[in-house]
Amino acid sequence: MKITITFKGKDITLSPPSSLATCMDFVACWGAEQSRTKLSRLSAAAICVAAGGGKGLPSYDITQADPYSYGHGCLDVLLGAGVTPMVIYEKGTQVLAAMASRIPTGGEVDNAVNFTGDEEND
C-alpha cells in the first residue's frame, strides 16, 4: 500500500526507514499505553522519518533515540503547514504499521537460523 501526504502543496510518498533500529525505536513506543498527546507526537514523527530528507521536515537524530521529542518538532511543522490532526493520526499510524511489519518475528528468526545450516536436526 502506497502512503502519501500532501505537505506544502506537494505529494510526498512515505516509506518506512531502511534502518530496522529506527523502526524499532518507533514501534516500541507505539506498542505502549499512551496518551493522545504522545500518539499525536509519535504519528507526526513517523510521517517525518518516513518522508526522508530534503522535504522541509525535521530529521530524526538516531543518537537521541527519542521519537516523542522528535515528534514535537514534527507536529509543529506539520500543523503549521495546514496538515490536520486527523491526517497526521491516519498517515502516522499507517507508517507505524509498515514499520512494525519490517521487524523480524520469532518465527522468522527461527526460520533464518534453520536456513543458515543448523544441521543437527537433519
Secondary structure, 3 states (H helix, E strand, C coil): CCEEEEECCEEEEECCCCCHHHHHHHHHHHCCCCCHHHHHHHHHHHHHHHHCCCCCCCCCCCCCCCHHHHHHHHHHHHHHCCCCHHHHHHHHHHHHHHHHHHCCCHHHHHHHHHHCCCHHHC
